[in-house]
Amino acid sequence: MKKNDSAIRAEVRQRGKKVLKSQVFRRIMKQKHHNGTVGAHSIGVAEDSMKIADALEKIGLHPDRDALVRASLCHDLGMLDRDEKYHSNIESWTKHPDEGIRNTREHFPSVTKTEEDCIRHHMWPLSLVPPHTLEGMIVCLADKKSACREVFRRKSTTINPEYLMEQEAGTAEEPS
């Protein structure tokens, strides 16, 4: 059975609640990216990852959905303050995955090896080394799908405020 968009949004909110209400995620909701923000892009990647996972489950593959959501939400944390630390788009493309892992470890110390694989390899094929896990490949594909949608839309979109409603309730930084 295909999940509707509101069910996918609810799953992303539930599985990613600690990331979504963290201070670092608030920061990436303000960082420009494509035709929107890094935060909006990351939420789009999480939603697309869930859709891909749903399709794969129909053929007997069962990715770790918690890891998919958390990694999707954190995959571009290396883009924070991009203009201050990277001198070109190429430098940003090549260096932000490793910086993203450092930022994720700092803010979410319980990050798993699977989540790190997703973050480290989400820029493949630009990064030459493909993901080593099913979840890494899903986040990589969802990232490309989301980026294409954002770039070709040619206008900024806003994220449904329901993602951010619970942020005011706390600032816990470590995902469950």
MODELLER restraints for C-alpha pairs under 7 A, 6 or more apart:
rsr = mdl.restraints
at = mdl.atoms
rsr.add(forms.Gaussian(group=physical.xy_distance, feature=features.Distance(at['CA:8:A'], at['CA:47:A']), mean=6.27, stdev=0.5))
rsr.add(forms.Gaussian(group=physical.xy_distance, feature=features.Distance(at['CA:8:A'], at['CA:50:A']), mean=6.82, stdev=0.5))
rsr.add(forms.Gaussian(group=physical.xy_distance, feature=features.Distance(at['CA:9:A'], at['CA:47:A']), mean=6.69, stdev=0.5))
rsr.add(forms.Gaussian(group=physical.xy_distance, feature=features.Distance(at['CA:12:A'], at['CA:46:A']), mean=6.64, stdev=0.5))
rsr.add(forms.Gaussian(group=physical.xy_distance, feature=features.Distance(at['CA:12:A'], at['CA:47:A']), mean=6.68, stdev=0.5))
rsr.add(forms.Gaussian(group=physical.xy_distance, feature=features.Distance(at['CA:12:A'], at['CA:69:A']), mean=6.22, stdev=0.5))
rsr.add(forms.Gaussian(group=physical.xy_distance, feature=features.Distance(at['CA:13:A'], at['CA:163:A']), mean=6.19, stdev=0.5))
rsr.add(forms.Gaussian(group=physical.xy_distance, feature=features.Distance(at['CA:15:A'], at['CA:66:A']), mean=5.72, stdev=0.5))
rsr.add(forms.Gaussian(group=physical.xy_distance, feature=features.Distance(at['CA:15:A'], at['CA:69:A']), mean=6.42, stdev=0.5))
rsr.add(forms.Gaussian(group=physical.xy_distance, feature=features.Distance(at['CA:16:A'], at['CA:69:A']), mean=5.96, stdev=0.5))
rsr.add(forms.Gaussian(group=physical.xy_distance, feature=features.Distance(at['CA:16:A'], at['CA:70:A']), mean=5.67, stdev=0.5))
rsr.add(forms.Gaussian(group=physical.xy_distance, feature=features.Distance(at['CA:18:A'], at['CA:172:A']), mean=6.12, stdev=0.5))
rsr.add(forms.Gaussian(group=physical.xy_distance, feature=features.Distance(at['CA:18:A'], at['CA:173:A']), mean=6.21, stdev=0.5))
rsr.add(forms.Gaussian(group=physical.xy_distance, feature=features.Distance(at['CA:18:A'], at['CA:174:A']), mean=6.30, stdev=0.5))
rsr.add(forms.Gaussian(group=physical.xy_distance, feature=features.Distance(at['CA:18:A'], at['CA:175:A']), mean=4.95, stdev=0.5))
rsr.add(forms.Gaussian(group=physical.xy_distance, feature=features.Distance(at['CA:19:A'], at['CA:25:A']), mean=6.47, stdev=0.5))
rsr.add(forms.Gaussian(group=physical.xy_distance, feature=features.Distance(at['CA:19:A'], at['CA:173:A']), mean=6.54, stdev=0.5))
rsr.add(forms.Gaussian(group=physical.xy_distance, feature=features.Distance(at['CA:19:A'], at['CA:175:A']), mean=5.97, stdev=0.5))
rsr.add(forms.Gaussian(group=physical.xy_distance, feature=features.Distance(at['CA:20:A'], at['CA:164:A']), mean=6.91, stdev=0.5))
rsr.add(forms.Gaussian(group=physical.xy_distance, feature=features.Distance(at['CA:20:A'], at['CA:167:A']), mean=6.59, stdev=0.5))
rsr.add(forms.Gaussian(group=physical.xy_distance, feature=features.Distance(at['CA:21:A'], at['CA:164:A']), mean=7.00, stdev=0.5))
rsr.add(forms.Gaussian(group=physical.xy_distance, feature=features.Distance(at['CA:21:A'], at['CA:166:A']), mean=6.44, stdev=0.5))
rsr.add(forms.Gaussian(group=physical.xy_distance, feature=features.Distance(at['CA:21:A'], at['CA:167:A']), mean=3.81, stdev=0.5))
rsr.add(forms.Gaussian(group=physical.xy_distance, feature=features.Distance(at['CA:21:A'], at['CA:170:A']), mean=6.61, stdev=0.5))
rsr.add(forms.Gaussian(group=physical.xy_distance, feature=features.Distance(at['CA:21:A'], at['CA:171:A']), mean=5.85, stdev=0.5))
rsr.add(forms.Gaussian(group=physical.xy_distance, feature=features.Distance(at['CA:22:A'], at['CA:167:A']), mean=6.98, stdev=0.5))
rsr.add(forms.Gaussian(group=physical.xy_distance, feature=features.Distance(at['CA:22:A'], at['CA:171:A']), mean=4.97, stdev=0.5))
rsr.add(forms.Gaussian(group=physical.xy_distance, feature=features.Distance(at['CA:22:A'], at['CA:172:A']), mean=5.96, stdev=0.5))
rsr.add(forms.Gaussian(group=physical.xy_distance, feature=features.Distance(at['CA:22:A'], at['CA:173:A']), mean=5.18, stdev=0.5))
rsr.add(forms.Gaussian(group=physical.xy_distance, feature=features.Distance(at['CA:23:A'], at['CA:171:A']), mean=6.30, stdev=0.5))
rsr.add(forms.Gaussian(group=physical.xy_distance, feature=features.Distance(at['CA:25:A'], at['CA:39:A']), mean=6.68, stdev=0.5))
rsr.add(forms.Gaussian(group=physical.xy_distance, feature=features.Distance(at['CA:28:A'], at['CA:37:A']), mean=6.94, stdev=0.5))
rsr.add(forms.Gaussian(group=physical.xy_distance, feature=features.Distance(at['CA:28:A'], at['CA:38:A']), mean=5.32, stdev=0.5))
rsr.add(forms.Gaussian(group=physical.xy_distance, feature=features.Distance(at['CA:28:A'], at['CA:39:A']), mean=4.90, stdev=0.5))
rsr.add(forms.Gaussian(group=physical.xy_distance, feature=features.Distance(at['CA:28:A'], at['CA:80:A']), mean=6.48, stdev=0.5))
rsr.add(forms.Gaussian(group=physical.xy_distance, feature=features.Distance(at['CA:29:A'], at['CA:37:A']), mean=5.75, stdev=0.5))
rsr.add(forms.Gaussian(group=physical.xy_distance, feature=features.Distance(at['CA:29:A'], at['CA:38:A']), mean=6.05, stdev=0.5))
rsr.add(forms.Gaussian(group=physical.xy_distance, feature=features.Distance(at['CA:29:A'], at['CA:39:A']), mean=4.18, stdev=0.5))
rsr.add(forms.Gaussian(group=physical.xy_distance, feature=features.Distance(at['CA:29:A'], at['CA:40:A']), mean=6.46, stdev=0.5))
rsr.add(forms.Gaussian(group=physical.xy_distance, feature=features.Distance(at['CA:30:A'], at['CA:37:A']), mean=6.09, stdev=0.5))
rsr.add(forms.Gaussian(group=physical.xy_distance, feature=features.Distance(at['CA:31:A'], at['CA:37:A']), mean=5.29, stdev=0.5))
rsr.add(forms.Gaussian(group=physical.xy_distance, feature=features.Distance(at['CA:31:A'], at['CA:38:A']), mean=5.62, stdev=0.5))
rsr.add(forms.Gaussian(group=physical.xy_distance, feature=features.Distance(at['CA:31:A'], at['CA:80:A']), mean=6.65, stdev=0.5))
rsr.add(forms.Gaussian(group=physical.xy_distance, feature=features.Distance(at['CA:32:A'], at['CA:38:A']), mean=6.07, stdev=0.5))
rsr.add(forms.Gaussian(group=physical.xy_distance, feature=features.Distance(at['CA:34:A'], at['CA:150:A']), mean=6.29, stdev=0.5))
rsr.add(forms.Gaussian(group=physical.xy_distance, feature=features.Distance(at['CA:34:A'], at['CA:151:A']), mean=5.83, stdev=0.5))
rsr.add(forms.Gaussian(group=physical.xy_distance, feature=features.Distance(at['CA:35:A'], at['CA:150:A']), mean=5.91, stdev=0.5))
rsr.add(forms.Gaussian(group=physical.xy_distance, feature=features.Distance(at['CA:35:A'], at['CA:151:A']), mean=6.17, stdev=0.5))
rsr.add(forms.Gaussian(group=physical.xy_distance, feature=features.Distance(at['CA:35:A'], at['CA:154:A']), mean=6.31, stdev=0.5))
rsr.add(forms.Gaussian(group=physical.xy_distance, feature=features.Distance(at['CA:35:A'], at['CA:155:A']), mean=5.67, stdev=0.5))
rsr.add(forms.Gaussian(group=physical.xy_distance, feature=features.Distance(at['CA:35:A'], at['CA:156:A']), mean=4.81, stdev=0.5))
rsr.add(forms.Gaussian(group=physical.xy_distance, feature=features.Distance(at['CA:36:A'], at['CA:156:A']), mean=4.75, stdev=0.5))
rsr.add(forms.Gaussian(group=physical.xy_distance, feature=features.Distance(at['CA:36:A'], at['CA:157:A']), mean=6.11, stdev=0.5))
rsr.add(forms.Gaussian(group=physical.xy_distance, feature=features.Distance(at['CA:38:A'], at['CA:76:A']), mean=6.86, stdev=0.5))
rsr.add(forms.Gaussian(group=physical.xy_distance, feature=features.Distance(at['CA:40:A'], at['CA:159:A']), mean=5.90, stdev=0.5))
rsr.add(forms.Gaussian(group=physical.xy_distance, feature=features.Distance(at['CA:41:A'], at['CA:146:A']), mean=6.76, stdev=0.5))
rsr.add(forms.Gaussian(group=physical.xy_distance, feature=features.Distance(at['CA:42:A'], at['CA:72:A']), mean=5.84, stdev=0.5))
rsr.add(forms.Gaussian(group=physical.xy_distance, feature=features.Distance(at['CA:42:A'], at['CA:73:A']), mean=4.85, stdev=0.5))
rsr.add(forms.Gaussian(group=physical.xy_distance, feature=features.Distance(at['CA:43:A'], at['CA:73:A']), mean=6.04, stdev=0.5))
rsr.add(forms.Gaussian(group=physical.xy_distance, feature=features.Distance(at['CA:44:A'], at['CA:146:A']), mean=6.02, stdev=0.5))
rsr.add(forms.Gaussian(group=physical.xy_distance, feature=features.Distance(at['CA:45:A'], at['CA:72:A']), mean=5.67, stdev=0.5))
rsr.add(forms.Gaussian(group=physical.xy_distance, feature=features.Distance(at['CA:45:A'], at['CA:139:A']), mean=6.95, stdev=0.5))
rsr.add(forms.Gaussian(group=physical.xy_distance, feature=features.Distance(at['CA:45:A'], at['CA:142:A']), mean=5.21, stdev=0.5))
rsr.add(forms.Gaussian(group=physical.xy_distance, feature=features.Distance(at['CA:45:A'], at['CA:143:A']), mean=5.33, stdev=0.5))
rsr.add(forms.Gaussian(group=physical.xy_distance, feature=features.Distance(at['CA:45:A'], at['CA:146:A']), mean=5.82, stdev=0.5))
rsr.add(forms.Gaussian(group=physical.xy_distance, feature=features.Distance(at['CA:46:A'], at['CA:68:A']), mean=6.92, stdev=0.5))
rsr.add(forms.Gaussian(group=physical.xy_distance, feature=features.Distance(at['CA:46:A'], at['CA:69:A']), mean=5.13, stdev=0.5))
rsr.add(forms.Gaussian(group=physical.xy_distance, feature=features.Distance(at['CA:46:A'], at['CA:72:A']), mean=4.89, stdev=0.5))
rsr.add(forms.Gaussian(group=physical.xy_distance, feature=features.Distance(at['CA:46:A'], at['CA:73:A']), mean=6.27, stdev=0.5))
rsr.add(forms.Gaussian(group=physical.xy_distance, feature=features.Distance(at['CA:48:A'], at['CA:142:A']), mean=5.26, stdev=0.5))
rsr.add(forms.Gaussian(group=physical.xy_distance, feature=features.Distance(at['CA:49:A'], at['CA:68:A']), mean=6.54, stdev=0.5))
rsr.add(forms.Gaussian(group=physical.xy_distance, feature=features.Distance(at['CA:49:A'], at['CA:138:A']), mean=5.94, stdev=0.5))
rsr.add(forms.Gaussian(group=physical.xy_distance, feature=features.Distance(at['CA:49:A'], at['CA:139:A']), mean=5.90, stdev=0.5))
rsr.add(forms.Gaussian(group=physical.xy_distance, feature=features.Distance(at['CA:49:A'], at['CA:142:A']), mean=5.42, stdev=0.5))
rsr.add(forms.Gaussian(group=physical.xy_distance, feature=features.Distance(at['CA:52:A'], at['CA:138:A']), mean=6.77, stdev=0.5))
rsr.add(forms.Gaussian(group=physical.xy_distance, feature=features.Distance(at['CA:53:A'], at['CA:63:A']), mean=6.41, stdev=0.5))
rsr.add(forms.Gaussian(group=physical.xy_distance, feature=features.Distance(at['CA:56:A'], at['CA:62:A']), mean=6.94, stdev=0.5))
rsr.add(forms.Gaussian(group=physical.xy_distance, feature=features.Distance(at['CA:63:A'], at['CA:134:A']), mean=6.58, stdev=0.5))
rsr.add(forms.Gaussian(group=physical.xy_distance, feature=features.Distance(at['CA:63:A'], at['CA:135:A']), mean=5.98, stdev=0.5))
rsr.add(forms.Gaussian(group=physical.xy_distance, feature=features.Distance(at['CA:64:A'], at['CA:135:A']), mean=6.89, stdev=0.5))
rsr.add(forms.Gaussian(group=physical.xy_distance, feature=features.Distance(at['CA:67:A'], at['CA:114:A']), mean=6.85, stdev=0.5))
rsr.add(forms.Gaussian(group=physical.xy_distance, feature=features.Distance(at['CA:67:A'], at['CA:115:A']), mean=5.60, stdev=0.5))
rsr.add(forms.Gaussian(group=physical.xy_distance, feature=features.Distance(at['CA:68:A'], at['CA:135:A']), mean=6.02, stdev=0.5))
rsr.add(forms.Gaussian(group=physical.xy_distance, feature=features.Distance(at['CA:68:A'], at['CA:139:A']), mean=6.80, stdev=0.5))
rsr.add(forms.Gaussian(group=physical.xy_distance, feature=features.Distance(at['CA:71:A'], at['CA:115:A']), mean=4.98, stdev=0.5))
rsr.add(forms.Gaussian(group=physical.xy_distance, feature=features.Distance(at['CA:71:A'], at['CA:118:A']), mean=6.08, stdev=0.5))
rsr.add(forms.Gaussian(group=physical.xy_distance, feature=features.Distance(at['CA:71:A'], at['CA:119:A']), mean=6.20, stdev=0.5))
rsr.add(forms.Gaussian(group=physical.xy_distance, feature=features.Distance(at['CA:72:A'], at['CA:139:A']), mean=6.17, stdev=0.5))
rsr.add(forms.Gaussian(group=physical.xy_distance, feature=features.Distance(at['CA:74:A'], at['CA:104:A']), mean=6.46, stdev=0.5))
rsr.add(forms.Gaussian(group=physical.xy_distance, feature=features.Distance(at['CA:75:A'], at['CA:100:A']), mean=6.34, stdev=0.5))
rsr.add(forms.Gaussian(group=physical.xy_distance, feature=features.Distance(at['CA:75:A'], at['CA:119:A']), mean=4.61, stdev=0.5))
rsr.add(forms.Gaussian(group=physical.xy_distance, feature=features.Distance(at['CA:76:A'], at['CA:97:A']), mean=6.94, stdev=0.5))
rsr.add(forms.Gaussian(group=physical.xy_distance, feature=features.Distance(at['CA:76:A'], at['CA:100:A']), mean=5.92, stdev=0.5))
rsr.add(forms.Gaussian(group=physical.xy_distance, feature=features.Distance(at['CA:77:A'], at['CA:100:A']), mean=4.57, stdev=0.5))
rsr.add(forms.Gaussian(group=physical.xy_distance, feature=features.Distance(at['CA:77:A'], at['CA:103:A']), mean=6.23, stdev=0.5))
rsr.add(forms.Gaussian(group=physical.xy_distance, feature=features.Distance(at['CA:77:A'], at['CA:104:A']), mean=6.93, stdev=0.5))
rsr.add(forms.Gaussian(group=physical.xy_distance, feature=features.Distance(at['CA:78:A'], at['CA:96:A']), mean=4.33, stdev=0.5))
rsr.add(forms.Gaussian(group=physical.xy_distance, feature=features.Distance(at['CA:78:A'], at['CA:97:A']), mean=5.96, stdev=0.5))
rsr.add(forms.Gaussian(group=physical.xy_distance, feature=features.Distance(at['CA:78:A'], at['CA:99:A']), mean=4.50, stdev=0.5))
rsr.add(forms.Gaussian(group=physical.xy_distance, feature=features.Distance(at['CA:78:A'], at['CA:100:A']), mean=3.66, stdev=0.5))
rsr.add(forms.Gaussian(group=physical.xy_distance, feature=features.Distance(at['CA:78:A'], at['CA:103:A']), mean=6.68, stdev=0.5))
rsr.add(forms.Gaussian(group=physical.xy_distance, feature=features.Distance(at['CA:79:A'], at['CA:96:A']), mean=5.81, stdev=0.5))
rsr.add(forms.Gaussian(group=physical.xy_distance, feature=features.Distance(at['CA:86:A'], at['CA:92:A']), mean=5.50, stdev=0.5))
rsr.add(forms.Gaussian(group=physical.xy_distance, feature=features.Distance(at['CA:94:A'], at['CA:127:A']), mean=6.65, stdev=0.5))
rsr.add(forms.Gaussian(group=physical.xy_distance, feature=features.Distance(at['CA:97:A'], at['CA:119:A']), mean=5.94, stdev=0.5))
rsr.add(forms.Gaussian(group=physical.xy_distance, feature=features.Distance(at['CA:97:A'], at['CA:120:A']), mean=4.99, stdev=0.5))
rsr.add(forms.Gaussian(group=physical.xy_distance, feature=features.Distance(at['CA:98:A'], at['CA:120:A']), mean=6.04, stdev=0.5))
rsr.add(forms.Gaussian(group=physical.xy_distance, feature=features.Distance(at['CA:100:A'], at['CA:119:A']), mean=6.87, stdev=0.5))
rsr.add(forms.Gaussian(group=physical.xy_distance, feature=features.Distance(at['CA:101:A'], at['CA:116:A']), mean=6.38, stdev=0.5))
rsr.add(forms.Gaussian(group=physical.xy_distance, feature=features.Distance(at['CA:101:A'], at['CA:119:A']), mean=6.51, stdev=0.5))
rsr.add(forms.Gaussian(group=physical.xy_distance, feature=features.Distance(at['CA:101:A'], at['CA:120:A']), mean=6.85, stdev=0.5))
rsr.add(forms.Gaussian(group=physical.xy_distance, feature=features.Distance(at['CA:105:A'], at['CA:111:A']), mean=6.27, stdev=0.5))
rsr.add(forms.Gaussian(group=physical.xy_distance, feature=features.Distance(at['CA:107:A'], at['CA:173:A']), mean=5.64, stdev=0.5))
rsr.add(forms.Gaussian(group=physical.xy_distance, feature=features.Distance(at['CA:107:A'], at['CA:174:A']), mean=6.49, stdev=0.5))
rsr.add(forms.Gaussian(group=physical.xy_distance, feature=features.Distance(at['CA:108:A'], at['CA:173:A']), mean=5.86, stdev=0.5))
rsr.add(forms.Gaussian(group=physical.xy_distance, feature=features.Distance(at['CA:108:A'], at['CA:174:A']), mean=4.27, stdev=0.5))
rsr.add(forms.Gaussian(group=physical.xy_distance, feature=features.Distance(at['CA:108:A'], at['CA:175:A']), mean=6.18, stdev=0.5))
rsr.add(forms.Gaussian(group=physical.xy_distance, feature=features.Distance(at['CA:109:A'], at['CA:174:A']), mean=6.47, stdev=0.5))
rsr.add(forms.Gaussian(group=physical.xy_distance, feature=features.Distance(at['CA:110:A'], at['CA:174:A']), mean=6.69, stdev=0.5))
rsr.add(forms.Gaussian(group=physical.xy_distance, feature=features.Distance(at['CA:114:A'], at['CA:133:A']), mean=6.80, stdev=0.5))
rsr.add(forms.Gaussian(group=physical.xy_distance, feature=features.Distance(at['CA:117:A'], at['CA:131:A']), mean=6.23, stdev=0.5))
rsr.add(forms.Gaussian(group=physical.xy_distance, feature=features.Distance(at['CA:117:A'], at['CA:132:A']), mean=6.66, stdev=0.5))
rsr.add(forms.Gaussian(group=physical.xy_distance, feature=features.Distance(at['CA:117:A'], at['CA:133:A']), mean=6.95, stdev=0.5))
rsr.add(forms.Gaussian(group=physical.xy_distance, feature=features.Distance(at['CA:117:A'], at['CA:136:A']), mean=5.70, stdev=0.5))
rsr.add(forms.Gaussian(group=physical.xy_distance, feature=features.Distance(at['CA:118:A'], at['CA:131:A']), mean=6.69, stdev=0.5))
rsr.add(forms.Gaussian(group=physical.xy_distance, feature=features.Distance(at['CA:118:A'], at['CA:135:A']), mean=6.42, stdev=0.5))
rsr.add(forms.Gaussian(group=physical.xy_distance, feature=features.Distance(at['CA:118:A'], at['CA:136:A']), mean=3.84, stdev=0.5))
rsr.add(forms.Gaussian(group=physical.xy_distance, feature=features.Distance(at['CA:118:A'], at['CA:139:A']), mean=6.06, stdev=0.5))
rsr.add(forms.Gaussian(group=physical.xy_distance, feature=features.Distance(at['CA:121:A'], at['CA:127:A']), mean=6.95, stdev=0.5))
rsr.add(forms.Gaussian(group=physical.xy_distance, feature=features.Distance(at['CA:121:A'], at['CA:129:A']), mean=6.82, stdev=0.5))
rsr.add(forms.Gaussian(group=physical.xy_distance, feature=features.Distance(at['CA:121:A'], at['CA:130:A']), mean=5.99, stdev=0.5))
rsr.add(forms.Gaussian(group=physical.xy_distance, feature=features.Distance(at['CA:121:A'], at['CA:131:A']), mean=5.08, stdev=0.5))
rsr.add(forms.Gaussian(group=physical.xy_distance, feature=features.Distance(at['CA:121:A'], at['CA:136:A']), mean=6.75, stdev=0.5))
rsr.add(forms.Gaussian(group=physical.xy_distance, feature=features.Distance(at['CA:122:A'], at['CA:136:A']), mean=6.81, stdev=0.5))
rsr.add(forms.Gaussian(group=physical.xy_distance, feature=features.Distance(at['CA:122:A'], at['CA:139:A']), mean=6.28, stdev=0.5))
rsr.add(forms.Gaussian(group=physical.xy_distance, feature=features.Distance(at['CA:122:A'], at['CA:140:A']), mean=4.24, stdev=0.5))
rsr.add(forms.Gaussian(group=physical.xy_distance, feature=features.Distance(at['CA:123:A'], at['CA:140:A']), mean=6.55, stdev=0.5))
rsr.add(forms.Gaussian(group=physical.xy_distance, feature=features.Distance(at['CA:124:A'], at['CA:130:A']), mean=5.54, stdev=0.5))
rsr.add(forms.Gaussian(group=physical.xy_distance, feature=features.Distance(at['CA:124:A'], at['CA:140:A']), mean=6.83, stdev=0.5))
rsr.add(forms.Gaussian(group=physical.xy_distance, feature=features.Distance(at['CA:131:A'], at['CA:137:A']), mean=5.53, stdev=0.5))
